[in-house]
Amino acid sequence: MLDKFLKPYDATVTESRVYRAWEKSGLFNPDECVKLGVTNANAPVYSIVLPPPNVTGRLHMGHALMLAIEDIFIRYKRMRGFRTLWIPGTDHAAIATQSVVEKQIKKDEGVSRHDLGREELLKRIETFAAKSHDTIVSQIKTMGASLDWSREAFTLDESRSHAVRTAFKQMYDAGLIYRGLRIVNWDPKGQTTISDDEIVYEERTAKLYTFRYAKNIPISIATTRPETKVGDVAIAVHPDDTRYHAFIGKEYDTIFCDVPIHIKVIADKEVDPNFGTGAVGLTPAHSKVDWEIADRHELSHEVIVINEYAKMTVAGRLAGKKTAEARDLVVEWLASENLLEKTEDIKQNIATAERTGGIVEPMPKLQWFIEVNKEAPGRGETLKELMLRPVRSGIIKIIPEHFEKTYFHWVENLRDWCISRQIWYGHRIPVWYRGEEIVVGEAPKDTEWVQDEDSLDTWFSSSLWTFSTLGWPDHTQDFETYHPTDLLETGYDILFFWIARMILMTEFTLDTIPFKTVYLHGLVRDAHGRKMSKSLGNNLDPLDIAAKFGADAARMALVAGNTPGTDMRISEEKVKGYKHFANKIWNIARFILENTGGATPTASLTQGDAAIRSVFEALAREVTMDIEKYRVYLAAEKIYHYAWHELADKIIEESKPILTGNDAAAKVSRQALLLSLLDRTLRLLHPFMPFLTEEIYQSMPTKDAPFLMVAKWPIMDALE
């Protein structure tokens, strides 16, 4: 037995050394596995792309959970003999990254991005992103992720940029990308458009004001935003509301708080007759619903009364005022004119920008969109239908299944996707202008062309991730071999942000699916069930946890008993429990290796030992089936229970008198059994606790591979 087993297991020293040995071996790369003879050249393939962490800082425990689950599947398939590819990468996360850097520059230097200029700001962001990238890669390696680093990608590198330009041009040529003046979600604080998915609704107390525009207009309306009424073009009522039948079609002119307005009374079924007065003032330029009603009734969209800085653009007392201040002035004017009828306190959901916290202002902007309700040329289906079909047909399976309903609801209610952002970092819109001429895709060689100033929504480049990482639009061997990928594992909170858009882009671009199965994990919460946050001071850093208890212990604590799609609780106490389990496995190995020196692993077993061996075989089949069926949480629990309560508590205790007794045949049999159980337990446990099991495997008297990570799985036959 080696001297290392005379000391307690030291994860901090072992884990970094083992990972370096794995990296040096090249066996994270499926091509090297074939070249070195540990994988057959014609073996089936298995591929996953790592959901790319944002280069905005450090990883959190949610990332650690993602890495643990994906690495379990990758290591399992690699041991099963598959040509296994797991592609690493990071995301430039345009809005988030630029926001972090801009805030720091403002804090340190007191200047804005406009003071610095585009080129200097991008230089600063790239320096920050590179440093953040290195931190993230270090964290990923610390968690034991067996990624093929030779294939690492970045959503903003040249290969991915080429893919973005190609996909943009294909969609533009198909008539599915267009530039238009439409209502968008404008973040005045971040000075950019944001998608519906980047809005966080906060319940706040608001006041509902009921009033008339003027004494000569007989209909009262109710609103929480009277300052926007200077932009109204109509009053809408429900066609069946008899209170207003006599007024439908009438038009009125008046001065509302110093602003001339023209109001037409229209009937539209969108109006709720039970809300407020049953009459709604329409502000098409500052409400998506109002814009659509105005479209149906051919009303003007051109009356814009709020600008990009959430300030009023009209003349008179409201000129240049912030919206909140203007609201007070309008209410004051209404009261002075005896037009204000009622004020009520209500609860209201306020739309705020996820990244900046700014209150979102709907406003018309000339932006780039993907049209989701238009039929894709040659496909006979709209982009929405392309997104729905593979999930409805079961070609793509979502785990847990109940998230399919959530997915369908979101896609069915999807609006055209605004893909342009008013930021400088990211993929710049690949469109160039020269007078009335336009070029899309690749930059013209002439110098007099001017490129569009906006950048693409980060999710546009991320949506190409499963195939851009494999070399598309070039026809590479990787692309031919590993796409579609087998599994997309991520948090349920980005089902819409990312997963849906990957299905959209892959179906349109390649006429296929991006992945076969989606495995959704839940949020990682603290021991009290609270969301982890800086303000609560309850964040757990994966690096700190690994340094204190070992990455193996952290992985088991995150995975065991954690069913997909449900939030889990994590604490240092829970991780500490699995550190004790790691020590137990170490002690099991020490006892068995100490008492089986010179033993014959292939010796025939007694009837009793053969029965013990068959119990393990049944367990191995159960664990294998659990992993195949995506029940890794159960597999982890079963291995834990077997190793601690069967192997350690029962089998080893029963073995002590046999090993010191006089029955030579029983001793030879028991030594062979113990070596076999240790070897096969290490193999079952390896995907879950790779460092510890690899370290012990290297001291085994017989090995079938240079590393446990490419040794054979205990069950190699096909399972029913």
Disulfide bonds with the S-S distance in Angstrom:
none
